[in-house]
Amino acid sequence: MKTKHAVVLGAISGLVIGLVMFWVALSLRDHEGSVLMTPYQMLNAPVLWMLVRLHGLFYDWQSFAGLSQVLVGFLIYWGLVGILAGLGLRVFSNRKHQIRAA
């Protein structure tokens, strides 16, 4: 894999993970007492914190507008995480090649 494409691959992977996390959120909302709820909330704490701060606890999350905002929040958050991971991989692999060349 070329390091040029690491950032794009990271962004695409982040968007796919964001879609999966949104799907998991939809499936977990009916199972409030699930064992998976705590790890899920810890994994997505930054985006959930941001969404709650933006709209408060009394926002209607069950409406189409609320669900679409949650989807956009997950896509932005996980896309950013993927981009940062791709950038880190690119920087790390470039340094590795520079050390071998020296």
N, C-alpha and C positions, 0 to 999 in steps of 0.2 A: 504494500500500500504506500502510495506516495504521501509525503507529509503535506503537500498542497491541499489535499482533499480531507485532511483530518478535521478541519473546522466545519466543513459542510457535512461530513458524516456525523460529527457530534451534534450538529443542529438538527439534522433529520432524526437521529436517534432520540434526542431530547423531545422532539415533537411527538414521536411515536409513544414514548414513555408518558408524555402528558395526556395523550388520548387514552392510554391504558389506565392511568390514574383516575381520569374522569369516569371511565367505565366502572372502575372499582368503587368510586364514590357513589355512583348511582346504585350499585348493587348492595353496598353497605348501609345505605340510608334507611332501608327497611329492617335491618338487623342491628339495632342500637346496642344490644348486649353482647355483641360478637367479640371474640378474643382478638380478632384482627383489627378492631377499631383503634386501639391504643398505638400499635406500631404504625398504622396508616397515618394517624394524626401526627405522630412524631416525625415521620418521613416528610410530610407535607406541611409542617408547622409554619414555615415562612409565608407560603402562599395563603394558607388559611388565616393566619394572623392579619395579613394585608387585606383580605376580602372582608373580614369581620370589622376591621377598623374603618374601611371605606363605607360600609353600609350599615353597620351596627347589628345588634343581635335581633332586632325586630324586622329585618328585611325579609321579604317573601322569597325564600330560596327555592320554593317548589314551582314558581312560575317559569315561563319560558325565558323571560329576561334574566331572572336570577341564575338559571342553569347555564345560559349562554355566557354570563359573566364569569361563572365558575370555570367553564370550559376555557375561556380566553385566559383567565388567571393561571390555570394549570399549563396551558400551552406556552405562555410567556415564561413562567418560572422554569419549567423543564427544558424549554428551548435555550434559555440562558445558561442553565447548568450544562447542557450538552455543548454549547459553544465554548464555555470555559474549559470543559474537559478536552475538547478538540484543540484549543489553543495551548493548553498544558502539554498535550501529547506532541504537538508540533514543536514547541520550544524544547521539550525534553529530547526528542529525536534529533533535532538540529544540533543541540549541544553534544549529543552522543557521536554524531558524525564529525563534528569539529574536533573532538578529542581524538578520534581514530586517525584523522587526517594529519594531526600535528606530530 
